[in-house]
Amino acid sequence: MDVCKFHSKLPINDCPDFFKDYPDSRKKLIASILRFADELDISSTRINIETVKIFSLYPENSVYWWLHNYTKINFVDYNKVHLKVNLHPDDFKSYGSLIREDYITDFVSYSN
């Protein structure tokens, strides 16, 4: 349960280092790897629009799909990732600062 809780939003440093019943297995490491994999999964290749249309998504979930659909990730160098979110100019005016804070800044802070 800890791996599920800590691989998303909870501070990763609050996750216990090891499993109670398996002291040689590193719980925090597993949660960190899953968190990193989730972050790498942010892109337009995550799921296509035809699949989305099949399912009825809650509005708060569909926002994440649209963000992922308009996000491009390029691995620039050894420790550098270029994250770009393509927005319509009107959407940028209305939501650009929100996306920067809740999406890009969170990506950076969760990666650290």
Helices and strands as residue ranges (DSSP letters): H 2-6, G 12-14, H 27-40, H 49-54, H 59-69, E 71-77, E 80-85, H 89-99, I 100-105, H 106-111
